């Protein structure tokens, strides 16, 4: 006997219902399997990341040899303190052709203080203007790197009232330099530094010897307050030197550390000291914490034999670079 029409319809419904049920079950199982696999992948990545952070901290230029550190557990906190450093082309700080690293008196001091404080520090190379910026005709101001928190501190900056409006400073670890006007050897254009009316002067961008500092000599130097068109900012010594050779500028106004020991230029003025209220220290944001541990560790360094060894290294390890003699900027020499 064949099933009735109603029985056929019921059979079709039951068969269809069973097929849909199996499909739904397969879909649920597939989704669950994918989610499980994804979760396992994420757990593996996190585990690997934690392992890398613990066993191989990203450390740059810490310690006298720039290496030898094994675990972040060696430090008294888990933070990597990021300290800006630049390439000034002098024995204070320069990029070594042999190692490719930033070396010099300032990095030596910073590495020593970090070691004494038992802190995990990384010296981060960047342009100086990301710490302190100054454009012709504008008020000098904090660089974007410091303002945005890229660094915990900028290393070895001179204390100036303009900077103290924006940043905090550690205790000083070296004396401040003098400033002066330099020209090509022999002063071929007979530049008169006591009257610079209408003269065009070159400055290193971001440095303490800027047009605002020069303006403080008004009364001592005639025409010291320059017009915007007579202010030329350079990113480094070489750029300003090229402008001097091309007679685009009449002279450079630099801190002594940038021209001492260089034969391609000559100091044609007295040694001037209008550009700071102190020596060099670490420059940080007001909300930074670096100074809390830096000053006590730095005090230990300055009272030790190691500080004097670092100072003498200016002549020994870094003596091939132009710049100051140790007695010019080290305390106690």
Number of C-alpha atoms within 10 A of each C-alpha: 3 6 9 9 9 9 11 12 12 12 13 12 12 11 12 11 11 11 11 11 12 11 11 11 10 12 12 11 12 12 11 12 12 11 12 11 12 12 12 11 12 11 12 12 12 11 11 12 11 12 12 12 13 15 13 13 17 14 20 17 19 22 20 12 8 13 11 10 16 12 13 20 11 12 15 11 11 14 11 17 19 22 22 25 25 24 20 20 20 24 25 24 23 22 17 14 8 6 8 9 18 23 22 25 24 26 25 22 22 24 21 21 24 20 17 15 17 15 22 26 23 22 24 18 16 13 18 22 21 19 26 25 17 22 17 19 14 10 10 20 19 21 17 14 20 21 17 11 13 15 22 23 30 25 24 26 23 24 25 18 13 16 19 12 11 15 22 18 23 21 18 21 23 23 16 24 22 18 26 22 25 26 24 19 12 11 16 8 11 10 17 16 20 15 13 18 16 13 19 20 25 27 25 25 22 23 20 27 24 25 28 21 21 22 18 14 18 12 10 11 17 14 19 23 18 20 15 13 12 19 19 20 19 18 16 17 18 11 13 23 22 13 19 21 13 10 12 16 20 25 31 28 25 22 24 21 23 21 24 17 17 13 10 11 20 18 22 19 16 12 14 15 17 17 26 19 12 16 18 24 24 26 30 26 21 13 9 15 13 18 21 10 16 19 20 14 18 24 14 15 18 19 11 11 10 14 21 17 11 20 22 19 17 22 18 11 14 20 16 12 19 19 24 22 17 18 12 15 18 20 15 10 10
